[in-house]
Structure formats: structure tokens, C-alpha cells
């Protein structure tokens, strides 16, 4: 299949035919690889929150999950006056 290279801002891009997008279930992201003189595009099928558990574990190990603002303020426990 031959596709045209078109200007996209200061870059250049290609348009993928709709039937190819549908058949390969291409979403918003493609993995781009160069192999010699060839360009390989592979669909990325990530699930929402797929890597969150590992990211949270890593944050905990490095201390990145500490609160930036205290969860209880000094005057929070006092009675409200209306």
C-alpha cells in the first residue's frame, strides 16, 4: 500500500486508511520503530490504569506518596459558630 507524506505543522505525517485502523483496532497511540530503512508502526493497546499498581508501589518506596498538605488543620476540630 502506498500512502502520501503530508505536511503537519512543521513536521510531516501520513494518513492511515480507515479500514486499516478498524481492522487493527488502532487507538490514539502507535509504537514507532526503525529497522534499517523501514518504519514499523504497532498499535498500543493499553488498558486504563494498567500500570498504576507498580507506579504506586514505586512511589511508596521512594517516598513520593507523602502528603504535601496536612490532612487535618489545626482549627478543623473546633466548633463552628453560625
C-alpha positions in Angstrom: 0.0 0.0 0.0 1.3 3.4 -0.9 0.4 6.5 1.2 1.4 10.1 0.8 3.5 12.1 3.2 1.7 15.3 4.1 2.7 18.5 5.9 1.5 18.6 9.6 2.7 21.9 11.1 6.5 21.9 11.0 6.5 18.1 10.7 5.2 15.6 8.2 2.8 12.7 8.6 0.9 10.0 6.9 -2.8 9.2 6.8 -3.9 5.7 7.6 -6.9 4.3 5.7 -10.0 3.8 7.9 -10.3 0.1 7.1 -6.8 -0.5 8.3 -7.5 1.5 11.5 -10.6 -0.6 12.1 -9.0 -3.9 11.3 -6.0 -3.4 13.6 -8.1 -1.7 16.3 -5.8 1.4 16.3 -6.5 3.8 19.1 -4.7 7.1 19.9 -1.2 5.6 20.2 1.2 3.7 17.9 4.6 2.3 18.8 7.1 3.5 16.1 10.3 1.5 15.5 13.0 1.9 12.9 14.5 -1.3 11.4 17.1 -0.4 8.8 15.4 1.6 6.1 11.9 0.5 7.4 9.5 2.1 9.8 7.3 -0.3 11.8 4.1 1.0 13.4 2.4 -1.2 16.0 -0.8 -0.4 17.8 -0.5 0.1 21.5 -3.5 -1.4 23.4 -3.2 -0.1 26.9 -5.9 -0.6 29.4 -6.9 2.3 31.7 -4.9 2.3 34.9 -2.9 -0.7 33.6 0.4 0.1 35.3 -0.9 2.1 38.3 -0.2 -0.6 40.9 3.5 -0.7 40.0 3.7 3.1 39.8 2.1 3.4 43.3 4.5 0.8 44.8 7.5 2.7 43.3 6.2 6.0 44.7 5.9 4.5 48.1 9.4 3.1 48.0 10.9 6.5 47.0 8.7 8.5 49.4 6.7 10.1 46.6 3.4 9.3 48.3 3.8 11.6 51.3 1.1 14.3 51.8 2.0 17.8 50.6 -0.7 19.4 52.7 -1.6 18.1 56.2 -4.9 16.2 56.1 -6.1 17.8 59.4 -5.8 21.5 60.0 -5.3 23.0 63.5 -8.7 24.7 63.6 -10.6 21.9 61.9 -11.6 20.2 65.1 -13.0 23.4 66.7 -16.8 24.0 66.8 -18.2 26.1 64.1 -20.1 29.3 65.1 -23.0 30.3 62.9 
